[in-house]
Amino acid sequence: MKKFLRFISTLLLIAFVVYIYARYVETNLLMVHYINVKDSRISSSDKDLKILQFSDMHISEYFDEKDIKKVAEKINGENPDIVVFTGDLLDEYSSYEGKDNIDGISKILGSIKAPMGKYAIYGNHDYGGGAEYAYKKIMENSGFVILKNEKIVLDEYNVNIIGMDDSIFGKFDKEMLISLLDEECYNVVLSHEPDVIDYLLEYEIDLYLAGHSHGCQVNLPFIKWLPLLAKKYTGGIYTFNNFRQTMVYVNTGLGTSQLPLRLMAPPELSVFC
């Protein structure tokens, strides 16, 4: 009996330590991952193009203005040329207590510096319950251009950046995407959901940036937090042996959803240069 009680006590202690780590430590371990991108289609210049991606802030009581400011400062410390946000700004807008004072979010995101532009796309949490209007207002007031099945061309580098609408609650328009691709350019596609790439590998996509998965958020043998359209590509780099040698990068995001925990899936910024 004593051995059994000792065993149970040890399990409870381990569970408590894991919970404290997942709740208060790993959620604050903001990592920066660097990905080298070289392609003959990218025009040579005196300065390499640096694109920084962040994703899935899920602003809530667990990820507030203090956390947003930390992210903005970290981004500025990387001195990116371009910053892209791949969706899910607010976790649940309808229940967000700060919905009447969203100017503070715009002000902090507005402090992010990117001399060649800041671009954003919609995620599934950026729709519903008034979130679509709030998201548009916050991002545009902070200097981000929302690309909704639209593109921006960086002539200096021969880079074409295309922003897809959210594939769950937005309008997934494959024909529109195809029309925005340019076979002569290096095509970067921003998509909130990563698994959508499987429908697009026959087209001229060179770099596909997504989020949504949270890197599973809590990685335990018996728990896999994997949302719709992020069950196959869950984090990091994936390369394909197709005619464009497409590279997919799935950013694990910054905030949390459903549970304010991260375990073996630290928040990240991804830098492409």
C-alpha positions in Angstrom: 0.0 0.0 0.0 2.8 2.4 0.9 4.5 1.7 -2.4 1.3 2.3 -4.3 0.7 5.6 -2.5 4.3 6.6 -3.2 3.8 5.8 -6.9 0.7 7.9 -7.0 2.4 10.7 -5.2 5.3 10.6 -7.7 2.9 10.6 -10.7 1.0 13.6 -9.2 4.3 15.5 -8.7 5.4 14.8 -12.2 2.0 15.9 -13.6 2.2 19.1 -11.5 5.8 19.9 -12.7 4.8 19.3 -16.4 1.7 21.5 -16.0 3.8 24.4 -14.5 6.3 24.1 -17.3 3.7 23.9 -20.0 1.6 26.7 -18.6 4.3 29.2 -17.4 7.6 28.3 -19.0 7.3 27.0 -22.5 4.5 29.5 -23.4 7.1 32.2 -22.9 10.0 30.5 -24.7 9.9 32.6 -27.9 12.2 31.0 -30.4 13.6 32.3 -33.7 14.2 29.8 -36.5 16.3 30.8 -39.5 15.6 29.2 -42.9 18.0 29.7 -45.8 16.3 30.4 -49.1 18.3 30.4 -52.3 16.8 30.3 -55.8 17.9 31.4 -59.2 14.6 33.2 -59.7 15.3 35.6 -56.9 17.2 38.6 -58.3 20.6 39.3 -56.9 20.9 42.5 -54.9 23.4 44.2 -52.6 21.3 43.0 -49.7 19.6 39.7 -49.3 15.8 39.9 -48.8 14.8 39.0 -45.3 11.2 37.9 -44.7 9.9 37.3 -41.2 6.8 35.3 -40.5 4.7 35.2 -37.3 1.4 33.5 -36.8 -1.4 32.5 -34.4 -1.2 35.1 -31.7 -4.6 34.1 -30.3 -4.8 37.2 -28.2 -6.8 36.5 -25.0 -6.5 36.7 -21.2 -3.6 34.3 -21.6 -1.8 36.3 -24.4 -2.2 40.1 -23.7 -0.6 43.4 -24.7 2.5 42.6 -22.7 3.0 39.5 -24.8 2.3 41.3 -28.0 4.9 43.9 -27.1 7.5 41.2 -26.5 6.8 39.8 -29.9 7.0 43.2 -31.6 10.4 43.9 -30.0 11.7 40.5 -31.0 10.6 41.1 -34.6 12.3 44.5 -34.7 15.4 43.0 -33.3 15.7 40.9 -36.4 15.5 43.9 -38.8 13.4 42.2 -41.4 12.6 43.8 -44.8 9.1 42.2 -44.9 6.9 40.9 -42.2 4.0 38.5 -42.8 1.3 37.4 -40.4 -0.4 34.1 -41.4 -3.6 34.5 -39.4 -5.5 34.0 -36.1 -5.0 37.3 -34.3 -7.7 37.0 -31.6 -8.5 33.7 -30.0 -12.3 34.2 -29.5 -13.4 37.7 -30.5 -17.0 37.3 -29.3 -15.8 36.6 -25.7 -12.7 38.8 -25.7 -13.0 41.2 -22.8 -10.9 43.8 -24.5 -13.0 44.1 -27.7 -14.0 47.7 -26.9 -10.4 48.8 -26.7 -8.5 47.2 -29.6 -6.5 50.3 -30.4 -3.8 49.2 -28.0 -3.2 46.1 -30.2 -3.0 48.2 -33.3 -0.5 50.6 -31.6 1.8 47.7 -30.6 1.6 46.0 -34.0 2.1 49.3 -35.6 5.5 49.6 -33.9 6.8 46.6 -36.0 9.2 48.0 -38.6 9.5 46.5 -42.1 10.7 48.9 -44.8 9.4 46.8 -47.7 6.0 46.1 -46.2 3.9 44.3 -43.7 1.3 41.8 -45.0 -1.4 39.6 -43.4 -3.9 37.0 -44.3 -7.1 35.8 -42.5 -7.1 32.7 -40.3 -10.1 30.7 -39.2 -10.3 32.6 -35.9 -10.4 35.9 -37.8 -13.9 35.1 -38.9 -17.2 34.9 -37.0 -18.7 36.8 -34.1 -17.6 40.2 -35.5 -13.9 39.1 -35.7 -13.7 39.8 -39.4 -14.3 43.5 -39.0 -12.1 43.8 -35.9 -9.3 41.9 -37.6 -9.4 44.2 -40.6 -9.5 47.3 -38.5 -6.6 46.2 -36.2 -4.3 45.1 -39.0 -4.9 48.0 -41.3 -4.5 50.5 -38.5 -1.2 49.0 -37.6 0.1 49.3 -41.2 -0.5 45.8 -42.4 -1.9 45.2 -45.9 -4.4 42.3 -45.9 -4.0 40.1 -48.9 -7.2 38.3 -49.5 -6.7 36.2 -52.7 -4.4 39.0 -53.8 -0.7 39.5 -54.5 2.1 42.0 -54.1 5.2 41.9 -56.4 8.6 42.9 -55.3 10.2 43.9 -58.6 13.6 44.5 -57.1 13.9 40.9 -56.1 11.5 39.3 -58.6 9.5 37.9 -55.7 5.7 37.5 -55.9 3.9 37.3 -52.6 0.3 35.9 -52.7 -2.0 35.9 -49.7 -4.8 33.2 -49.7 -8.1 33.7 -47.9 -8.7 31.3 -45.0 -9.5 27.8 -46.4 -12.1 26.9 -43.6 -14.3 30.0 -43.2 -13.0 32.2 -46.0 -13.1 31.6 -49.7 -10.6 29.1 -51.0 -10.3 30.1 -54.6 -7.9 27.7 -56.4 -8.4 29.3 -59.8 -7.7 32.8 -58.4 -4.5 31.5 -56.8 -3.3 30.0 -60.1 -4.0 33.2 -61.9 -1.8 35.1 -59.4 1.2 32.9 -59.8 4.0 34.0 -62.1 6.2 31.2 -63.5 9.1 33.8 -64.0 9.0 35.0 -60.4 9.8 33.3 -57.1 6.3 32.7 -55.7 5.7 32.9 -52.0 2.2 31.8 -50.9 0.7 32.7 -47.5 -1.9 30.3 -46.3 -3.2 29.8 -42.8 -3.9 26.1 -43.2 -0.8 24.0 -44.2 -2.5 20.8 -45.5 -4.0 22.8 -48.4 -0.6 22.5 -50.1 -1.5 19.0 -51.2 -4.0 20.5 -53.7 -1.5 22.9 -55.1 1.8 21.1 -55.7 1.3 21.0 -59.5 1.5 24.8 -59.7 4.3 27.3 -59.6 4.7 27.6 -55.8 8.2 28.0 -54.5 7.7 28.8 -50.8 4.4 28.1 -48.9 4.1 29.7 -45.5 1.4 28.5 -43.1 0.5 28.3 -39.4 -2.7 27.0 -37.7 -1.2 23.8 -36.3 0.5 25.3 -33.2 3.0 22.5 -33.6 0.4 20.2 -32.0 0.6 22.6 -29.0 0.7 19.8 -26.4 2.8 16.9 -27.5 2.2 13.8 -25.5 1.9 10.2 -26.7 -1.8 10.1 -26.0 -2.6 13.8 -26.9 -2.3 15.4 -30.3 -3.9 18.8 -30.7 -4.3 18.9 -34.5 -7.0 21.1 -36.0 -8.7 20.6 -39.4 -6.3 21.0 -42.3 -3.2 20.8 -40.1 -3.1 17.1 -39.4 -0.4 16.2 -42.0 2.0 19.2 -41.9 2.4 20.2 -38.3 5.6 22.2 -37.9 8.9 23.1 -39.5 10.2 22.5 -43.1 8.7 20.2 -45.7 10.2 19.9 -49.1 8.7 18.3 -52.2 10.3 16.8 -55.3 7.9 18.4 -57.7 8.9 20.6 -60.6 9.3 23.7 -58.5 10.9 21.9 -55.6 8.3 23.5 -53.3 9.3 24.3 -49.7 6.6 24.4 -47.1 7.2 26.0 -43.7 4.6 25.6 -40.9 5.1 28.1 -38.1 4.1 26.8 -34.7 2.5 30.2 -33.7 2.7 32.3 -30.6 -0.3 31.9 -28.5 -2.6 29.1 -27.4 -6.1 28.0 -28.0 -8.5 25.8 -26.0 -5.8 25.2 -23.3 -3.3 27.8 -22.2 -0.5 25.2 -22.5 2.5 24.4 -24.8 4.5 21.3 -24.4 7.4 20.5 -26.8 5.9 23.1 -29.2 7.5 26.5 -28.1 6.2 29.7 -29.8 8.3 30.9 -32.7 9.2 33.5 -35.3 10.5 32.2 -38.6 13.0 34.2 -40.7 13.7 33.5 -44.4 16.8 35.0 -46.0 
